Amino acid sequence: MTPMANIAILILTLLFHQSYSYKPVVLIHGIMTGSGSMEMIKRRIEEKHPGTIVYNVNRFESWSSLETMWHQVLEIGLDVANISSKHPDGINLIGYSQGGLLARGIVETFSNVSVSTFISLSSPQAGQYGAGFLHVVFPGLVKESAYELFYSRVGQHTSVGNYWRDPYHQTLYESYSVYLPYINNHIMSAKSEDFKNNMLRLKRLVLIGGPDDQVITPWQSSQFGYYDANETVVEMRDQEIYLSDKIGLKTLDKSKRLHIVTVPGVNHFSWHMNVSIVDDYLLPYLD
């Protein structure tokens, strides 16, 4: 075989590999945990999708996960941007629990991060109002009075305070919350257009949650549903964020890029530890 033929075969092999290899995956852990909690997902992806590069973020672990959401978004976002720059064909992003809300903040904020698929795994995308979650971090607090802490300058120095959304104190939420109402474009800012445009760059948005979660409250928040002023759940497609296409959810939905996945029988602390969840609901969306 001639040298030119060998070169041609090598080029074709490289092109084939690039065309059919899986995109790198970035994993972002939840609150009060760390990268170790995401190792099962990492190993399973590597086993089932051989050759996949998996980056397991080890920043803001344990108590550091309570640092403000914007601080974490900007710091982890720089790491993700650096990873993305090495993979011009795009990356896939999976965030669990609070990590999913951080991941969305990164998607919306960093125009230089190219995410193909973003999977939000049981994350409080529309906010949180539940004792089950509170007791993980603040055992003495009850949801009815938690607003007194979270809707204050001190409370906004905690990640949980940044997405605590008390349906009975909407005005205080809008006055004090520095993160969730802004990335949801509930309160418009100079960055609002960028937030939406960056979301619309996604090829696929996957929102996973379930009725037996027992921590994310309401559980529909994992799919942008939330309480109205009477604590009645309003599903995503009847929410203002969807109807007015605040961050592009409606556009993603109409273009079949939004995937709503509801899985019963899964407790919040099992999503990232359950092999069946990875096999049935994560792997099929990783291109």
N, C-alpha and C positions, 0 to 999 in steps of 0.2 A: 504494500500500500504506500502511495506517495506521501511525502510530508504535508502537501496541501490537503490531501484527503483526511489525514489524521487531524489536522487543524479544524477542518469542517466538522468532523465528528465531535470533536471537543466542544466547539461552539454550540452545536445542536444539543449536546448533552447538557451544557450549562443552561441553555434556554429552556430545555424541558424541565430541568430541576427548578428553575426560577418560576416556571409557570405552574408547577404542581406542588411546590413546597408550601407548608403552612406559614402564615404570617406569625411573627413573634407575638407573645402574649405578655401583658403586664398585669400583675395581681396586686390589689390594694386591700389590706386587711381592715378589720373592723375595730371598734372602740375597745380599749382595755385589753387588747391582744397584741399580736405581732405577726411577723412573717411566718413564724413557725406554725401558726394556725391555718395557713394557706398551703402548707407543704403537700397535703394529700392531693389538692387540686393540681398543683404543679407536677407531682409525680405521675398522676393519672393522664394529664395532657401529654407529657413526654412519652408515656407508655403507649397510648392509643394513637397519638399523632407523632410518630418518630421523626426526629430532626427539628421539632419545634423548639425555638429558643424561648424560655419562660423566665421573665424577670419578676422576682418576688420582692416587692418593696419592703425594706426593713427600717423605714423612717417612722418616727412618732409612735413608738411601741409603748404598751402598758400605759402608765399615767401620762406620758407625753401625748397620748392620743386625745387628751382633753384640751390641748392647746387650741387656739382659735382656728376656725375652719379656713379663713383666708390665709393665715400663716402656713397651714399645712398644704393648702392648694398651691400656693406660690412656691414653696420649697420642693414638694414632691413633683410639682409640675415642671420644674427645671430639670429634675432627673428624667422625667418621662420625655421631655423635649429632647434631651440629649440622646435617649434611646431611639426616639423617633427619627432623629437625624441620621442614624446609622442604617435605617430601614426605610428608604424612600418609597417603597411600595405600600407602606402603611403597617400599623400594628393593631392588635386587638386588645381591648381593655376590659378587665373584670374587677368590679369593686363589690365587696361584701359589707352589708350593714352600713355603718358610717362611711366606710371606704367607697361605697357606691355613690354617695353624695359628694365626697371629695373628688371622685373620678369625674363626675359630671361638671364640677367646678373647673377641673382641668380642661375638659373638652371645650367648655364654653369660653375659657379665658385665654388659652394658648392657641393662637392661629397657626403656629409652627408645629403643632402636634397633629400628625395625620392618623386618625383612628378610623379603621374600617368598621369593626363591630364593637359596640360598647354594651356590655352585659351588666345590668344592675341586679345584684343578687340580694333580695330582701333588704332594701335600703329605704330610709324614710324620705323619699323624693319630694313628697308634698308636705312634710313636717312630721312632728311627733307630739302626741298627747296621751301618755299612758304610763301607769305606775310600774308596769313590768320592766320597762326600759330604764326608768329612773332608779329603780332599786339595784340595778347593776352598778351604778356609779354613786348615787346619792341615796343611801338606804333610809335616811330620815325624812326625805321629802315625800309629799303626796301631790298628785297631779293638780288638785284644785288650788293649791297655794304656791305651786312651784313658780308661777309667773312672778311672784314677789321677788324671787332671786334672779330669774333669768331675764326679766325685763328691767334690767338695771345696768349701770356701767360695769359693775363687778361681774354680773351674770353673763354679760356678753364677752367676757374673757374666757369663757368655756365653750368648747365645741358644741355641747348639747344645747346650751343657751342660744347658739346661733341658728338652730333649726327647731327649737321648741315653739310650737304653734298652738296656743291656747284659743279654742274657738270662742270662748266667752270674753276674751280680752284682745280683740283684733286691733283696736287702736293702739294699745301698748306694744303689741307685736310689730306694727308698722313703724312706731316711733323709735323702738329700741333695737330690733333685730337687724344686724348688719350683714347677714349672709343670705338666708333663704329667700326673703322677699325680693332680693336683687337678682340672684341667679334664676329665679322664676319669672323675672320681669313683671312682678306684681307692683314693685316700685321701679319706675323707669329711671335710667341713669345714662351717662355718656357712653357706657359700655353695652347698653341694651341691644343695640343693633348687632354688635359683634357677637354677643352671647347667642342670639338666635342664628345668625349666619354660620357660626362655628358648629352649632348643633346640626344644622342642615347639611353639613359636609359628611355626616355619618352615612355609611352605606346600610347600617343596620343598628337599631336600638332595641334591646331585649330587656323587658321589665319582668322580673321573676318575683313572685310572692305567693302567699297562701293563707287560708283562713285559720290555720292552726299554729301560726307563728308565735303568738302569745307575747311578743316583745314589741315589734313595730305596731304602733297603734294610731289610727286604725290600720289594720294590715293592708288595706287598699292603698295606703300611702306609697307602698312599694310600686304601685302602678298609677300614681298621680291622682288617686281618689282621696277624698278627705271629708272631714266633718263640716257641716254648715253651722250656723250660729246656734242651732238646737241640738248639736251633737248627733245629727243624722248623716250617715255617709252618703256623699254624692260621688258617683263614679266619674272617672277621668273625662269621658266624652261629654259630660254635662258640666264640667268645671270651666271657669272663665279662662284658665291657662290654655285649655284646648280649644274652646269655642273661638277665642280671639287669636289663637295661634301665637301665643306670647313668645314661646321659645321653639316653635316649629313642630310641636307634637302632631298637630292636625295635618300639616304637610307631609311629615314622615309617614303618618297613618295612611293618607290617601295615595301615597306613592308606594305603599306596601313595604315600607322600611321599618315600621314599628311592629314589634311582636310582643303581645301580652301573654305571659305564661303563668297560669295559676295551678299550683300543686298543693293539694290537701295533704294533711297528715304529717307535715314537717314542722318541727319546733325550730325557733330562730337559731338556736345553737347547734343545729344539725345540718343546715344548708351546706356549709363548707366542709363538713366531715362525712358526707354521704356519697359514696361512690356512684350510686344510682342517679343522684342529682347531676353529677358531672357527666356521666355517660348519656343520660337522656335529655338533659336540658342545657348543658354548656357546650359539649363537643360538637353537636350538630350545627351550631351557629359559628364555629370557628373556621374561617376560610384560610 
